[in-house]
Amino acid sequence: MQATAELEYDKHSLLDEIDSLNNAECGLGLKSVATALAALMLAAGITIPKVYLSSSIYYTSLETDSLYSSYKSLKEENKYLEQKLEFMRYKNSVLLSLD
């Protein structure tokens, strides 16, 4: 009889243990969700400014390159116009000396 009672006790304790495992909290706790959100916010806080700065530097570089190309072409045009002006001055001085 004692063996039967002990067997019944073991059965009930095993069933209670299984029930406690089945009734255990499933899913994520509030602490894990808060930690995950904090990590996500930290990652976003680091990457968003980096992306913005990289983009800003890229577009500023494009604008600088465009302005530098314009500067070079205007400098060449200025040289051409100076040569043309010098030729006209020479031509004018020759014409004045002939008169």
N, CA, C and O atoms as a GROMACS GRO file, in nm:
protein
  396
    1MET      N    1   0.081  -0.118   0.000
    1MET     CA    2   0.000   0.000   0.000
    1MET      C    3   0.088   0.126   0.000
    1MET      O    4   0.057   0.227  -0.064
    2GLN      N    5   0.195   0.116   0.073
    2GLN     CA    6   0.285   0.231   0.077
    2GLN      C    7   0.348   0.256  -0.059
    2GLN      O    8   0.371   0.371  -0.097
    3ALA      N    9   0.377   0.148  -0.132
    3ALA     CA   10   0.435   0.161  -0.266
    3ALA      C   11   0.335   0.227  -0.359
    3ALA      O   12   0.372   0.307  -0.444
    4THR      N   13   0.206   0.193  -0.342
    4THR     CA   14   0.102   0.253  -0.426
    4THR      C   15   0.086   0.400  -0.392
    4THR      O   16   0.070   0.484  -0.482
    5ALA      N   17   0.091   0.432  -0.264
    5ALA     CA   18   0.077   0.572  -0.223
    5ALA      C   19   0.197   0.653  -0.272
    5ALA      O   20   0.183   0.767  -0.316
    6GLU      N   21   0.314   0.590  -0.263
    6GLU     CA   22   0.434   0.659  -0.311
    6GLU      C   23   0.428   0.679  -0.462
    6GLU      O   24   0.469   0.783  -0.513
    7LEU      N   25   0.377   0.581  -0.533
    7LEU     CA   26   0.363   0.589  -0.678
    7LEU      C   27   0.263   0.698  -0.714
    7LEU      O   28   0.285   0.774  -0.809
    8GLU      N   29   0.152   0.706  -0.639
    8GLU     CA   30   0.053   0.811  -0.663
    8GLU      C   31   0.113   0.948  -0.637
    8GLU      O   32   0.089   1.043  -0.712
    9TYR      N   33   0.193   0.958  -0.529
    9TYR     CA   34   0.257   1.086  -0.498
    9TYR      C   35   0.352   1.126  -0.610
    9TYR      O   36   0.356   1.242  -0.649
   10ASP      N   37   0.428   1.031  -0.661
   10ASP     CA   38   0.520   1.059  -0.771
   10ASP      C   39   0.445   1.102  -0.897
   10ASP      O   40   0.487   1.193  -0.968
   11LYS      N   41   0.332   1.035  -0.922
   11LYS     CA   42   0.250   1.072  -1.038
   11LYS      C   43   0.201   1.215  -1.024
   11LYS      O   44   0.210   1.295  -1.118
   12HIS      N   45   0.147   1.246  -0.904
   12HIS     CA   46   0.091   1.380  -0.884
   12HIS      C   47   0.200   1.488  -0.887
   12HIS      O   48   0.180   1.596  -0.942
   13SER      N   49   0.314   1.456  -0.829
   13SER     CA   50   0.422   1.556  -0.833
   13SER      C   51   0.473   1.577  -0.975
   13SER      O   52   0.506   1.688  -1.015
   14LEU      N   53   0.478   1.466  -1.052
   14LEU     CA   54   0.520   1.478  -1.192
   14LEU      C   55   0.418   1.556  -1.272
   14LEU      O   56   0.456   1.640  -1.353
   15LEU      N   57   0.290   1.531  -1.251
   15LEU     CA   58   0.184   1.604  -1.322
   15LEU      C   59   0.184   1.752  -1.281
   15LEU      O   60   0.166   1.840  -1.366
   16ASP      N   61   0.205   1.780  -1.152
   16ASP     CA   62   0.212   1.919  -1.108
   16ASP      C   63   0.331   1.991  -1.172
   16ASP      O   64   0.321   2.108  -1.210
   17GLU      N   65   0.442   1.921  -1.184
   17GLU     CA   66   0.560   1.980  -1.247
   17GLU      C   67   0.534   2.008  -1.394
   17GLU      O   68   0.574   2.113  -1.445
   18ILE      N   69   0.469   1.915  -1.463
   18ILE     CA   70   0.436   1.934  -1.605
   18ILE      C   71   0.339   2.051  -1.621
   18ILE      O   72   0.354   2.132  -1.712
   19ASP      N   73   0.239   2.060  -1.531
   19ASP     CA   74   0.144   2.171  -1.536
   19ASP      C   75   0.213   2.304  -1.513
   19ASP      O   76   0.182   2.404  -1.578
   20SER      N   77   0.308   2.305  -1.419
   20SER     CA   78   0.378   2.431  -1.393
   20SER      C   79   0.463   2.471  -1.513
   20SER      O   80   0.478   2.590  -1.541
   21LEU      N   81   0.520   2.373  -1.584
   21LEU     CA   82   0.596   2.404  -1.705
   21LEU      C   83   0.505   2.454  -1.816
   21LEU      O   84   0.541   2.545  -1.890
   22ASN      N   85   0.387   2.393  -1.828
   22ASN     CA   86   0.293   2.435  -1.931
   22ASN      C   87   0.234   2.572  -1.900
   22ASN      O   88   0.206   2.650  -1.992
   23ASN      N   89   0.215   2.602  -1.774
   23ASN     CA   90   0.155   2.729  -1.736
   23ASN      C   91   0.261   2.839  -1.719
   23ASN      O   92   0.228   2.953  -1.687
   24ALA      N   93   0.386   2.802  -1.741
   24ALA     CA   94   0.492   2.902  -1.726
   24ALA      C   95   0.472   3.013  -1.828
   24ALA      O   96   0.409   2.994  -1.932
   25GLU      N   97   0.527   3.129  -1.796
   25GLU     CA   98   0.512   3.245  -1.883
   25GLU      C   99   0.579   3.218  -2.017
   25GLU      O  100   0.696   3.182  -2.023
   26CYS      N  101   0.505   3.235  -2.124
   26CYS     CA  102   0.558   3.215  -2.259
   26CYS      C  103   0.581   3.351  -2.322
   26CYS      O  104   0.511   3.447  -2.291
   27GLY      N  105   0.680   3.359  -2.410
   27GLY     CA  106   0.705   3.483  -2.480
   27GLY      C  107   0.810   3.567  -2.410
   27GLY      O  108   0.880   3.520  -2.319
   28LEU      N  109   0.820   3.690  -2.453
   28LEU     CA  110   0.921   3.781  -2.402
   28LEU      C  111   0.866   3.859  -2.284
   28LEU      O  112   0.748   3.893  -2.278
   29GLY      N  113   0.955   3.886  -2.192
   29GLY     CA  114   0.916   3.968  -2.078
   29GLY      C  115   0.933   4.115  -2.109
   29GLY      O  116   0.991   4.152  -2.211
   30LEU      N  117   0.882   4.196  -2.021
   30LEU     CA  118   0.890   4.341  -2.040
   30LEU      C  119   1.035   4.388  -2.039
   30LEU      O  120   1.072   4.480  -2.113
   31LYS      N  121   1.117   4.327  -1.956
   31LYS     CA  122   1.257   4.366  -1.949
   31LYS      C  123   1.330   4.337  -2.080
   31LYS      O  124   1.410   4.419  -2.125
   32SER      N  125   1.304   4.221  -2.141
   32SER     CA  126   1.371   4.188  -2.268
   32SER      C  127   1.325   4.280  -2.380
   32SER      O  128   1.406   4.319  -2.464
   33VAL      N  129   1.198   4.315  -2.382
   33VAL     CA  130   1.147   4.405  -2.486
   33VAL      C  131   1.209   4.544  -2.468
   33VAL      O  132   1.248   4.608  -2.566
   34ALA      N  133   1.217   4.590  -2.344
   34ALA     CA  134   1.276   4.722  -2.318
   34ALA      C  135   1.424   4.723  -2.357
   34ALA      O  136   1.472   4.821  -2.412
   35THR      N  137   1.495   4.616  -2.327
   35THR     CA  138   1.636   4.607  -2.364
   35THR      C  139   1.653   4.608  -2.515
   35THR      O  140   1.741   4.676  -2.568
   36ALA      N  141   1.569   4.533  -2.586
   36ALA     CA  142   1.576   4.528  -2.732
   36ALA      C  143   1.546   4.666  -2.792
   36ALA      O  144   1.613   4.708  -2.886
   37LEU      N  145   1.445   4.735  -2.739
   37LEU     CA  146   1.412   4.869  -2.790
   37LEU      C  147   1.524   4.968  -2.761
   37LEU      O  148   1.554   5.054  -2.844
   38ALA      N  149   1.586   4.956  -2.644
   38ALA     CA  150   1.698   5.045  -2.612
   38ALA      C  151   1.815   5.021  -2.706
   38ALA      O  152   1.880   5.116  -2.751
   39ALA      N  153   1.843   4.894  -2.737
   39ALA     CA  154   1.951   4.861  -2.829
   39ALA      C  155   1.919   4.913  -2.969
   39ALA      O  156   2.007   4.963  -3.039
   40LEU      N  157   1.795   4.901  -3.010
   40LEU     CA  158   1.752   4.950  -3.141
   40LEU      C  159   1.766   5.102  -3.149
   40LEU      O  160   1.813   5.156  -3.249
   41MET      N  161   1.724   5.171  -3.043
   41MET     CA  162   1.736   5.317  -3.040
   41MET      C  163   1.883   5.360  -3.043
   41MET      O  164   1.918   5.457  -3.110
   42LEU      N  165   1.968   5.289  -2.972
   42LEU     CA  166   2.110   5.321  -2.971
   42LEU      C  167   2.170   5.301  -3.110
   42LEU      O  168   2.246   5.386  -3.158
   43ALA      N  169   2.136   5.191  -3.174
   43ALA     CA  170   2.186   5.165  -3.310
   43ALA      C  171   2.137   5.272  -3.408
   43ALA      O  172   2.214   5.320  -3.491
   44ALA      N  173   2.010   5.309  -3.397
   44ALA     CA  174   1.956   5.414  -3.485
   44ALA      C  175   2.021   5.548  -3.454
   44ALA      O  176   2.049   5.626  -3.545
   45GLY      N  177   2.045   5.575  -3.327
   45GLY     CA  178   2.108   5.701  -3.287
   45GLY      C  179   2.250   5.714  -3.339
   45GLY      O  180   2.298   5.825  -3.360
   46ILE      N  181   2.316   5.603  -3.360
   46ILE     CA  182   2.453   5.606  -3.412
   46ILE      C  183   2.453   5.610  -3.565
   46ILE      O  184   2.530   5.686  -3.625
   47THR      N  185   2.368   5.531  -3.629
   47THR     CA  186   2.374   5.519  -3.775
   47THR      C  187   2.308   5.636  -3.849
   47THR      O  188   2.355   5.675  -3.956
   48ILE      N  189   2.201   5.692  -3.796
   48ILE     CA  190   2.132   5.800  -3.867
   48ILE      C  191   2.222   5.922  -3.886
   48ILE      O  192   2.230   5.973  -3.998
   49PRO      N  193   2.290   5.971  -3.783
   49PRO     CA  194   2.380   6.084  -3.807
   49PRO      C  195   2.495   6.050  -3.902
   49PRO      O  196   2.537   6.134  -3.982
   50LYS      N  197   2.546   5.927  -3.895
   50LYS     CA  198   2.654   5.887  -3.985
   50LYS      C  199   2.609   5.888  -4.130
   50LYS      O  200   2.680   5.937  -4.217
   51VAL      N  201   2.490   5.836  -4.155
   51VAL     CA  202   2.437   5.835  -4.291
   51VAL      C  203   2.414   5.978  -4.339
   51VAL      O  204   2.445   6.011  -4.454
   52TYR      N  205   2.360   6.063  -4.252
   52TYR     CA  206   2.335   6.202  -4.289
   52TYR      C  207   2.466   6.274  -4.322
   52TYR      O  208   2.475   6.344  -4.423
   53LEU      N  209   2.567   6.256  -4.239
   53LEU     CA  210   2.695   6.322  -4.263
   53LEU      C  211   2.762   6.270  -4.390
   53LEU      O  212   2.818   6.348  -4.467
   54SER      N  213   2.756   6.140  -4.411
   54SER     CA  214   2.816   6.083  -4.533
   54SER      C  215   2.747   6.138  -4.657
   54SER      O  216   2.813   6.174  -4.755
   55SER      N  217   2.616   6.145  -4.653
   55SER     CA  218   2.540   6.199  -4.766
   55SER      C  219   2.573   6.346  -4.787
   55SER      O  220   2.591   6.390  -4.900
   56SER      N  221   2.579   6.421  -4.680
   56SER     CA  222   2.610   6.563  -4.689
   56SER      C  223   2.750   6.585  -4.747
   56SER      O  224   2.769   6.673  -4.831
   57ILE      N  225   2.846   6.508  -4.702
   57ILE     CA  226   2.982   6.520  -4.754
   57ILE      C  227   2.987   6.484  -4.902
   57ILE      O  228   3.057   6.550  -4.979
   58TYR      N  229   2.912   6.381  -4.942
   58TYR     CA  230   2.910   6.340  -5.083
   58TYR      C  231   2.856   6.452  -5.172
   58TYR      O  232   2.917   6.485  -5.274
   59TYR      N  233   2.742   6.511  -5.133
   59TYR     CA  234   2.682   6.614  -5.217
   59TYR      C  235   2.766   6.742  -5.216
   59TYR      O  236   2.773   6.812  -5.318
   60THR      N  237   2.830   6.774  -5.104
   60THR     CA  238   2.919   6.890  -5.100
   60THR      C  239   3.039   6.867  -5.190
   60THR      O  240   3.086   6.959  -5.258
   61SER      N  241   3.089   6.744  -5.192
   61SER     CA  242   3.201   6.710  -5.278
   61SER      C  243   3.163   6.724  -5.426
   61SER      O  244   3.241   6.775  -5.506
   62LEU      N  245   3.043   6.679  -5.461
   62LEU     CA  246   2.997   6.695  -5.600
   62LEU      C  247   2.989   6.843  -5.638
   62LEU      O  248   3.030   6.882  -5.747
   63GLU      N  249   2.935   6.924  -5.548
   63GLU     CA  250   2.922   7.066  -5.576
   63GLU      C  251   3.060   7.131  -5.589
   63GLU      O  252   3.082   7.214  -5.677
   64THR      N  253   3.152   7.093  -5.502
   64THR     CA  254   3.288   7.147  -5.507
   64THR      C  255   3.356   7.109  -5.637
   64THR      O  256   3.425   7.191  -5.698
   65ASP      N  257   3.339   6.985  -5.680
   65ASP     CA  258   3.398   6.940  -5.806
   65ASP      C  259   3.341   7.017  -5.924
   65ASP      O  260   3.414   7.055  -6.016
   66SER      N  261   3.212   7.040  -5.922
   66SER     CA  262   3.148   7.117  -6.030
   66SER      C  263   3.201   7.260  -6.032
   66SER      O  264   3.230   7.315  -6.139
   67LEU      N  265   3.213   7.322  -5.914
   67LEU     CA  266   3.265   7.458  -5.908
   67LEU      C  267   3.410   7.464  -5.954
   67LEU      O  268   3.451   7.560  -6.020
   68TYR      N  269   3.489   7.364  -5.919
   68TYR     CA  270   3.629   7.361  -5.960
   68TYR      C  271   3.641   7.347  -6.112
   68TYR      O  272   3.727   7.409  -6.174
   69SER      N  273   3.554   7.264  -6.172
   69SER     CA  274   3.554   7.250  -6.318
   69SER      C  275   3.518   7.383  -6.385
   69SER      O  276   3.579   7.421  -6.485
   70SER      N  277   3.421   7.452  -6.330
   70SER     CA  278   3.384   7.583  -6.384
   70SER      C  279   3.499   7.682  -6.369
   70SER      O  280   3.526   7.761  -6.460
   71TYR      N  281   3.566   7.677  -6.256
   71TYR     CA  282   3.681   7.766  -6.231
   71TYR      C  283   3.790   7.742  -6.334
   71TYR      O  284   3.845   7.837  -6.389
   72LYS      N  285   3.822   7.615  -6.361
   72LYS     CA  286   3.926   7.584  -6.459
   72LYS      C  287   3.888   7.634  -6.598
   72LYS      O  288   3.971   7.691  -6.668
   73SER      N  289   3.764   7.611  -6.638
   73SER     CA  290   3.724   7.656  -6.772
   73SER      C  291   3.722   7.808  -6.781
   73SER      O  292   3.761   7.864  -6.885
   74LEU      N  293   3.679   7.877  -6.676
   74LEU     CA  294   3.681   8.023  -6.679
   74LEU      C  295   3.824   8.077  -6.679
   74LEU      O  296   3.851   8.180  -6.742
   75LYS      N  297   3.913   8.010  -6.611
   75LYS     CA  298   4.053   8.052  -6.611
   75LYS      C  299   4.112   8.038  -6.753
   75LYS      O  300   4.184   8.126  -6.798
   76GLU      N  301   4.080   7.929  -6.821
   76GLU     CA  302   4.127   7.911  -6.959
   76GLU      C  303   4.067   8.017  -7.051
   76GLU      O  304   4.135   8.071  -7.138
   77GLU      N  305   3.938   8.046  -7.031
   77GLU     CA  306   3.875   8.148  -7.113
   77GLU      C  307   3.938   8.285  -7.086
   77GLU      O  308   3.955   8.366  -7.178
   78ASN      N  309   3.973   8.311  -6.961
   78ASN     CA  310   4.039   8.437  -6.926
   78ASN      C  311   4.174   8.448  -6.997
   78ASN      O  312   4.208   8.555  -7.047
   79LYS      N  313   4.250   8.340  -7.001
   79LYS     CA  314   4.378   8.341  -7.073
   79LYS      C  315   4.357   8.373  -7.221
   79LYS      O  316   4.429   8.453  -7.279
   80TYR      N  317   4.257   8.309  -7.280
   80TYR     CA  318   4.226   8.333  -7.422
   80TYR      C  319   4.189   8.479  -7.445
   80TYR      O  320   4.236   8.541  -7.541
   81LEU      N  321   4.105   8.533  -7.357
   81LEU     CA  322   4.063   8.673  -7.374
   81LEU      C  323   4.180   8.769  -7.352
   81LEU      O  324   4.187   8.872  -7.420
   82GLU      N  325   4.270   8.739  -7.260
   82GLU     CA  326   4.388   8.823  -7.239
   82GLU      C  327   4.478   8.823  -7.362
   82GLU      O  328   4.531   8.927  -7.401
   83GLN      N  329   4.494   8.706  -7.424
   83GLN     CA  330   4.574   8.698  -7.547
   83GLN      C  331   4.509   8.779  -7.659
   83GLN      O  332   4.576   8.850  -7.733
   84LYS      N  333   4.377   8.766  -7.668
   84LYS     CA  334   4.304   8.841  -7.770
   84LYS      C  335   4.317   8.991  -7.745
   84LYS      O  336   4.336   9.068  -7.840
   85LEU      N  337   4.306   9.034  -7.620
   85LEU     CA  338   4.320   9.174  -7.585
   85LEU      C  339   4.461   9.224  -7.616
   85LEU      O  340   4.478   9.334  -7.670
   86GLU      N  341   4.560   9.144  -7.584
   86GLU     CA  342   4.700   9.182  -7.612
   86GLU      C  343   4.721   9.198  -7.763
   86GLU      O  344   4.788   9.291  -7.807
   87PHE      N  345   4.664   9.107  -7.841
   87PHE     CA  346   4.674   9.117  -7.987
   87PHE      C  347   4.608   9.245  -8.036
   87PHE      O  348   4.662   9.312  -8.124
   88MET      N  349   4.491   9.278  -7.980
   88MET     CA  350   4.421   9.400  -8.023
   88MET      C  351   4.502   9.524  -7.986
   88MET      O  352   4.507   9.619  -8.063
   89ARG      N  353   4.564   9.525  -7.869
   89ARG     CA  354   4.648   9.639  -7.829
   89ARG      C  355   4.768   9.653  -7.923
   89ARG      O  356   4.804   9.763  -7.965
   90TYR      N  357   4.827   9.540  -7.955
   90TYR     CA  358   4.941   9.543  -8.049
   90TYR      C  359   4.897   9.597  -8.185
   90TYR      O  360   4.963   9.682  -8.245
   91LYS      N  361   4.785   9.544  -8.231
   91LYS     CA  362   4.732   9.588  -8.362
   91LYS      C  363   4.702   9.737  -8.359
   91LYS      O  364   4.732   9.809  -8.455
   92ASN      N  365   4.644   9.784  -8.250
   92ASN     CA  366   4.611   9.927  -8.237
   92ASN      C  367   4.738  10.011  -8.232
   92ASN      O  368   4.744  10.117  -8.294
   93SER      N  369   4.838   9.966  -8.161
   93SER     CA  370   4.964  10.042  -8.155
   93SER      C  371   5.032  10.047  -8.291
   93SER      O  372   5.091  10.149  -8.326
   94VAL      N  373   5.026   9.939  -8.367
   94VAL     CA  374   5.085   9.936  -8.501
   94VAL      C  375   5.008  10.030  -8.591
   94VAL      O  376   5.068  10.104  -8.669
   95LEU      N  377   4.876  10.029  -8.583
   95LEU     CA  378   4.796  10.118  -8.667
   95LEU      C  379   4.818  10.264  -8.631
   95LEU      O  380   4.819  10.350  -8.719
   96LEU      N  381   4.836  10.294  -8.503
   96LEU     CA  382   4.862  10.432  -8.462
   96LEU      C  383   5.000  10.479  -8.507
   96LEU      O  384   5.019  10.596  -8.540
   97SER      N  385   5.093  10.389  -8.508
   97SER     CA  386   5.229  10.428  -8.551
   97SER      C  387   5.235  10.449  -8.703
   97SER      O  388   5.321  10.522  -8.751
   98LEU      N  389   5.148  10.388  -8.776
   98LEU     CA  390   5.147  10.405  -8.922
   98LEU      C  391   5.084  10.540  -8.961
   98LEU      O  392   5.113  10.594  -9.068
   99ASP      N  393   5.001  10.590  -8.878
   99ASP     CA  394   4.934  10.718  -8.913
   99ASP      C  395   5.022  10.832  -8.901
   99ASP      O  396   4.981  10.945  -8.926
   0.00000   0.00000   0.00000
